[in-house]
Amino acid sequence: MSEELLQRVKELEEEVDRLKDQLRLNGEQQQQQDEVKSRPDSTEGQTKESKPGVTTGGKKTKKQTKQRPFDFSSQPRRHVALRLAYLGWGYQGFAVQDNTDSTVEARLFEALLKTRLIQDRQTSNYHRCGRTDKGVSAFSQVITIDLRSTQSSPGLGVTLPDQTQTGGTTTPAGRPELPYLKMLNRVLPQDIRALDWAPADHGFSARFDCQSRTYRYYFPRGALDVPLMAAAAQRYVGTHDYRNLCKMDVGNGVLKFQRTIVAASIRPVRQNATPGDPDRPRDPDDPNDLYDLFVFEIKGLAFLYHQVRCMMALLLLIGQKLESPEIIDQLLDVGSNPRKPQYSMAVDFPLVLYGCDFQGLAWQGGSDSSEEELQLVSAALQQQWTRSAVETQVLRGMLGGLEAMGAVPSKSCWLVEGSRQKNYRPLLERPCCESLESRIEHFVKRGRLEREEGENGGEAVHRGKRSKHSHGSAQPSDKTIDENVQN
């Protein structure tokens, strides 16, 4: 099945999910309206004599007071960095999307609005470090945003309201800041947690000031040659053109595909494993050996759309001995191979955005309130881990029982999208996707990109549209993100 058809099927599945969510939301809203109408004190059923504040039968009803709107203009604001962790398996991705509200970012802004930490997204000076795709999790996603503050004297990231700046009343210096973590974690879903925060300079951006990003991809040993994969992963280190190891997001203005990988490694997950464990050849007589878990960890300055999952797909092919390690060098050589062969990327759920590195941030994790929140987050994750670990052992026990009855463990790799080919076709012998030049021409014709004359008469292509969810930055939208998330 071609990559384009797989993508179309994925889009249709997401549309079905969106329609289901909309039907559910409509049903809940109708139920709430019915409950309001059926209440005895509903204003729709009141007569002239039973209105609030009017004496009826010698008794005076309680007057209902209208809630005053919250005056954000009188509140100090503070530019902060927020560190978030989330399990992405039940979401359609991190970033807000037009066709679904089942995203981490949608839940996050619901919490920010509910706690009145922001007035709206448009005025919040919001940036995210990366955007993870459907099914991808994060332990250290970072956003920067302006939040309501208690500070009424100048400080790092603090913006004072007009009346304070012109001589209004002030509170004593050193007043404790709002308990941001506690406020957000009380209203966020259990699978989205705020872990830490730091005050930041007004111009600090989680996206453009990120020094590096680290991803982890977990996988079982199975029948894979892990030492061969570990050696092949080193070929990613350095600055390369990754157009053959990503999904070219030309329609959103991504036209440069050079990225720098700082480090890449594969190591065992088990804490009690010996340092040489990754290099130990698989023991076919050890039934537990098949189920050893490993992690592919990669650190880079920035990533392209689906880059990590494409990189992992090649490593899985190498581990199965379907491709040689040299295939990485061949696909990175865009002069010899300017078009990407058609291949399926690795699945989403083992991928985690594990770290985002910044300079100059003083994280507040050492405070008593932060430590309390961390303990609560840890307890919740331990509870989920307990269930998952027990379920894993239940499955492992059943597999062991089947093996005792004569079943032979499968040598299939279950971490690549699509159906497994009976007869493997080498990557360089497969049909190729469109070239970068043809993709650019396609989007120019559709009006998504425009051509303008560059410096010295050269031709420059730039993004023609801006997302309605993007605010505040006029910098080019080169998705240095972590759409690997969709990776």
C-alpha positions in Angstrom: 0.0 0.0 0.0 1.5 3.4 -1.0 2.4 6.0 1.5 -0.1 8.4 0.1 -2.9 5.9 0.5 -1.8 5.1 4.1 -1.9 8.8 4.8 -5.4 9.1 3.4 -6.6 6.2 5.5 -5.1 7.9 8.6 -6.8 11.1 7.8 -10.2 9.4 7.3 -9.7 7.6 10.7 -9.0 10.9 12.4 -12.1 12.4 10.8 -14.2 9.6 12.1 -12.8 10.2 15.6 -13.6 13.9 15.3 -17.2 13.2 14.4 -17.5 10.8 17.3 -16.2 13.4 19.7 -18.6 16.0 18.3 -21.6 13.7 18.7 -20.6 13.0 22.3 -20.2 16.7 23.0 -23.6 17.5 21.5 -25.2 14.8 23.6 -23.6 16.1 26.8 -24.7 19.7 26.0 -28.3 18.6 25.4 -28.3 16.6 28.6 -27.1 19.6 30.6 -29.8 21.8 29.0 -32.5 19.3 29.9 -31.3 19.1 33.5 -31.4 22.9 33.8 -34.9 23.1 32.5 -36.1 20.4 34.9 -34.8 22.1 38.0 -37.5 23.7 40.3 -35.5 26.9 40.6 -34.9 27.3 36.9 -35.6 30.9 35.9 -37.6 29.7 32.9 -40.3 28.3 35.3 -40.5 31.4 37.6 -43.7 33.4 37.8 -43.9 37.1 38.6 -44.4 36.2 42.3 -41.5 33.7 42.5 -38.7 35.9 41.1 -35.7 36.3 43.3 -35.9 39.2 45.7 -39.7 39.4 45.6 -41.6 38.6 48.8 -43.9 35.6 48.5 -46.1 34.3 51.4 -44.2 36.4 53.9 -40.8 35.0 52.8 -38.1 36.7 50.8 -36.3 34.6 48.3 -32.4 34.7 48.1 -31.3 37.2 45.5 -29.1 35.8 42.8 -26.0 37.8 42.2 -24.4 38.0 38.8 -20.8 37.0 38.7 -18.5 39.9 37.9 -16.2 39.4 34.9 -12.6 38.9 35.8 -10.6 42.0 35.1 -7.3 40.8 33.6 -6.2 44.4 32.9 -5.7 45.0 36.6 -3.6 41.8 37.1 0.2 41.6 36.8 1.5 39.0 34.3 4.7 36.9 34.2 6.4 35.3 31.3 7.3 31.7 32.4 8.5 28.4 31.0 6.3 25.4 31.9 7.6 21.9 31.8 4.9 19.3 31.0 4.7 15.5 30.9 1.9 13.6 29.2 1.0 10.1 28.0 0.0 10.7 24.4 -1.5 7.4 23.6 -5.1 8.7 23.9 -4.6 11.9 22.1 -4.5 13.0 18.4 -1.2 14.8 19.1 0.1 17.8 21.1 -0.8 20.8 18.9 -4.3 22.1 18.5 -5.9 20.9 15.2 -8.9 22.1 13.2 -10.5 18.7 12.8 -10.4 17.5 16.5 -10.3 18.8 20.0 -8.7 15.6 21.4 -5.2 17.1 21.7 -2.9 17.8 24.6 -2.8 21.5 23.8 -6.6 21.8 23.8 -6.7 20.3 27.3 -3.9 22.5 28.4 -5.6 25.7 27.3 -8.9 24.6 28.9 -7.0 24.3 32.2 -5.3 27.7 31.7 -8.6 29.4 31.0 -10.4 27.6 33.8 -7.9 28.7 36.4 -7.9 32.2 34.8 -4.1 32.1 34.4 -4.6 33.6 30.9 -7.3 35.7 29.3 -7.1 33.9 25.9 -4.5 32.2 23.7 -4.1 35.1 21.3 -2.7 37.4 24.0 -0.8 34.9 26.0 2.6 35.1 24.1 2.6 31.3 23.7 5.3 29.2 22.2 5.9 25.4 22.4 9.2 23.7 22.2 7.9 20.9 20.0 4.8 19.3 18.7 4.3 15.6 19.1 2.0 13.6 16.9 -0.8 11.2 17.7 0.2 8.5 20.2 3.5 10.1 21.1 4.3 10.9 24.7 6.6 13.5 26.4 8.4 13.7 29.7 9.9 17.2 29.1 7.7 19.2 26.8 8.3 22.9 27.5 6.1 25.9 26.6 6.6 29.6 27.3 3.6 31.7 28.1 2.4 34.9 30.0 0.5 33.9 33.1 -1.3 35.9 35.8 1.0 36.7 38.6 1.0 37.9 42.2 4.1 40.1 41.6 3.4 43.8 41.7 7.0 45.0 41.6 9.5 44.7 38.7 11.0 41.3 38.3 12.1 38.7 35.8 9.4 38.4 33.2 6.9 40.5 35.2 4.6 42.9 33.3 2.7 45.3 35.7 -0.7 46.7 35.0 -1.0 50.4 34.1 -2.2 51.6 37.5 0.8 50.0 39.2 3.2 51.5 36.7 1.7 55.0 37.3 2.0 54.9 41.1 -0.8 52.7 42.2 -0.7 50.4 45.3 1.9 47.7 45.4 2.4 44.6 47.4 5.6 43.8 49.4 8.5 42.5 47.4 9.1 38.8 47.6 5.5 37.8 47.7 5.0 34.1 46.9 4.1 33.4 43.3 0.8 31.7 42.4 1.1 27.9 42.8 1.0 27.3 39.0 1.7 23.6 39.2 -1.0 22.9 41.8 -3.6 25.1 40.0 -3.0 23.4 36.7 -2.7 19.8 37.9 -6.1 20.1 39.8 -7.9 20.6 36.5 -5.8 18.8 33.9 -6.5 15.2 33.0 -4.5 12.6 34.9 -2.4 11.8 31.8 -1.2 15.4 31.5 0.9 16.9 34.3 2.7 20.2 34.9 6.1 19.3 36.4 8.0 22.5 36.9 8.1 26.2 36.0 10.7 28.9 35.7 10.5 32.7 35.2 11.8 33.8 31.9 12.7 37.0 30.1 9.9 38.6 28.0 11.5 37.6 24.7 12.4 34.0 25.7 10.8 31.4 23.4 10.4 27.7 24.1 10.7 27.1 20.4 13.5 29.3 19.2 15.6 29.3 22.4 15.7 25.5 22.8 19.4 24.3 22.6 18.6 20.6 21.9 15.9 18.0 22.0 16.2 14.4 23.0 13.9 11.6 21.9 13.6 8.0 23.1 12.1 5.1 21.2 11.6 1.8 23.1 11.7 -1.7 21.5 12.1 -5.4 22.4 15.1 -7.4 21.2 13.0 -10.0 19.5 14.9 -11.4 16.6 16.7 -8.1 16.0 20.5 -7.8 15.8 20.8 -5.1 18.4 24.6 -4.7 18.2 24.3 -4.1 14.4 21.6 -1.5 15.0 23.7 0.2 17.7 26.6 0.5 15.3 24.4 1.7 12.4 22.8 4.4 14.6 26.2 6.2 14.8 25.9 7.0 11.1 23.2 9.5 12.0 25.6 11.7 14.1 26.5 14.9 12.3 24.9 17.4 10.0 23.0 15.8 7.1 20.1 16.4 4.7 17.3 14.3 6.0 14.8 14.7 3.2 14.8 10.9 2.7 14.2 10.2 6.4 11.2 12.4 7.1 7.9 13.5 5.6 8.6 16.6 3.6 6.2 19.3 5.0 6.6 21.6 2.0 3.0 22.9 2.3 3.9 24.6 5.6 7.0 26.2 4.3 9.7 23.6 5.3 12.1 23.8 2.4 15.4 23.1 4.2 16.2 19.6 5.4 19.6 19.8 6.9 19.6 18.9 10.6 22.3 18.2 13.2 22.3 15.1 15.3 24.5 15.5 18.4 24.3 11.9 19.7 22.6 8.6 18.9 22.8 5.4 20.9 21.0 2.1 21.7 21.2 0.7 25.2 19.3 -1.8 27.4 16.4 -0.6 29.5 17.0 -3.0 32.4 18.7 -1.1 35.2 20.6 -4.3 36.3 21.9 -5.0 32.8 25.7 -5.2 32.4 27.4 -2.5 30.4 28.2 -4.9 27.7 24.6 -6.2 27.4 23.8 -4.4 24.1 26.7 -6.1 22.4 25.9 -9.6 23.7 24.5 -11.7 20.9 21.0 -13.1 21.3 20.9 -16.5 23.0 18.4 -18.6 21.1 18.1 -21.0 24.1 17.1 -18.2 26.5 13.3 -17.7 26.3 13.5 -14.4 28.3 16.1 -13.0 26.0 13.5 -12.2 23.3 11.7 -9.9 25.6 14.6 -7.7 26.7 13.8 -4.1 26.1 16.1 -1.5 24.6 15.9 2.2 23.9 17.1 4.2 20.9 18.0 7.6 22.2 18.8 10.5 19.8 19.7 14.1 20.6 19.6 16.8 18.0 19.3 20.6 17.7 16.0 20.2 15.9 14.0 17.6 14.0 11.8 17.3 10.9 8.2 15.9 10.5 8.3 12.2 11.2 12.1 12.2 11.2 12.7 10.0 14.3 10.2 7.4 13.3 11.7 7.2 9.8 15.2 6.9 11.4 13.9 4.1 13.6 12.3 2.3 10.7 15.7 2.0 9.0 17.3 0.7 12.2 14.5 -2.0 12.4 15.2 -3.0 8.8 18.9 -3.2 9.6 18.2 -5.2 12.7 16.2 -7.7 10.7 19.1 -8.0 8.2 16.8 -6.8 5.5 19.0 -3.8 4.8 22.7 -3.2 5.4 23.9 -0.3 7.6 25.2 1.4 4.5 21.5 2.2 3.5 21.7 5.1 6.0 24.6 6.7 4.2 23.0 6.1 0.8 19.7 7.8 1.8 21.6 10.7 3.4 23.4 11.2 0.1 20.7 13.3 -1.6 22.9 13.9 -4.6 22.8 10.3 -5.5 19.3 9.7 -4.1 17.3 12.9 -4.3 14.0 11.2 -3.9 12.7 9.2 -0.9 12.0 5.5 -1.5 8.5 4.5 -0.4 8.7 2.8 3.0 6.7 2.6 6.2 7.8 4.4 9.3 8.0 3.0 12.8 4.8 3.1 14.9 4.0 6.0 17.2 3.4 4.7 20.8 7.0 3.8 21.8 8.3 7.4 21.1 8.8 9.9 23.9 10.0 13.5 23.8 12.3 13.0 26.8 14.3 16.2 27.1 14.4 19.8 26.0 17.5 21.8 26.9 17.6 25.5 27.7 20.2 27.9 29.0 19.5 30.6 31.6 16.3 29.1 33.2 16.0 28.8 37.0 13.5 26.0 37.4 11.6 26.2 40.7 11.5 22.5 41.4 13.2 22.8 44.8 10.3 24.6 46.5 8.1 22.8 48.9 5.0 23.2 46.8 6.8 21.8 43.7 8.1 18.9 45.6 4.6 18.1 46.8 3.3 18.1 43.3 6.1 15.9 42.1 5.2 13.3 44.7 1.6 13.4 43.5 2.7 12.9 39.9 5.0 10.1 40.9 2.3 8.3 42.8 -0.1 8.6 39.8 2.5 7.2 37.4 3.4 4.4 39.8 -0.2 3.4 39.9 -0.4 3.3 36.1 3.0 1.5 35.9 1.7 -1.2 38.4 -1.2 -2.0 36.2 0.8 -2.0 33.0 3.6 -4.1 34.5 1.1 -6.7 35.8 -0.6 -6.8 32.4 2.7 -7.4 30.8 3.5 -10.3 33.0 0.1 -11.8 32.4 0.8 -11.7 28.7 4.3 -13.0 29.3 3.0 -15.9 31.3 0.6 -16.9 28.5 3.3 -16.7 25.9 5.5 -18.9 28.1 2.7 -21.4 28.4 2.2 -21.5 24.6 6.0 -22.0 24.2 5.9 -24.9 26.6 3.1 -26.4 24.5 5.4 -26.2 21.4 4.7 -22.8 20.0 7.7 -21.1 18.5 8.1 -17.3 19.1 7.5 -15.2 16.1 10.4 -13.5 14.4 8.2 -10.7 13.1 8.8 -7.1 14.0 5.6 -5.5 15.2 6.8 -1.9 15.3 6.5 -0.9 11.6 3.3 0.5 10.2 1.4 -1.3 7.5 1.3 -5.0 6.6 4.5 -7.1 6.4 5.6 -8.0 2.8 6.0 -11.7 2.1 8.9 -10.9 -0.3 11.0 -8.0 0.9 12.0 -5.5 -1.8 15.2 -3.5 -1.0 14.6 0.2 -0.5 16.7 1.4 -3.4 14.7 -0.8 -5.8 11.3 0.6 -4.7 9.3 3.4 -6.3 10.2 6.9 -5.0 8.1 9.7 -3.7 7.9 13.1 -5.4 11.0 15.2 -5.5 11.4 18.4 -3.4 11.2 20.5 -6.6 7.9 18.9 -7.7 6.4 19.4 -4.2 7.3 23.0 -4.2 5.8 23.5 -7.7 2.6 21.7 -6.5 2.1 24.1 -3.5 3.0 27.2 -5.5 0.2 26.3 -8.0 -2.2 25.8 -5.0 -1.3 29.1 -3.6 0.2 27.7 -0.4 3.6 29.0 -1.4 4.7 32.1 -3.3 7.8 32.9 -5.2 9.6 36.2 -4.6 12.8 37.6 -6.0 15.5 37.1 -3.5 18.8 38.9 -3.0 21.0 39.5 -6.1 18.1 38.5 -8.3 17.8 35.0 -6.8 14.5 33.3 -6.4 13.2 32.6 -2.9 10.2 30.5 -1.9 8.5 31.3 1.4 5.4 30.2 3.2 2.2 31.8 1.9 -0.2 31.0 4.8 0.0 31.2 8.6 -1.9 28.9 10.8 -4.7 30.5 12.7 -3.2 28.9 15.9 0.2 30.6 15.5 0.7 33.9 17.4 3.4 36.3 18.1 6.3 35.2 15.9 7.1 36.4 12.5 10.0 34.1 12.1 9.9 31.5 9.4 8.0 28.3 10.2 10.7 25.8 9.5 9.3 22.9 11.5 12.4 22.4 13.6 10.0 20.7 15.8 9.3 17.6 16.9 6.9 16.6 14.7 8.8 13.7 15.0 6.4 13.4 17.1 4.7 12.2 14.3 7.9 10.7 13.9 
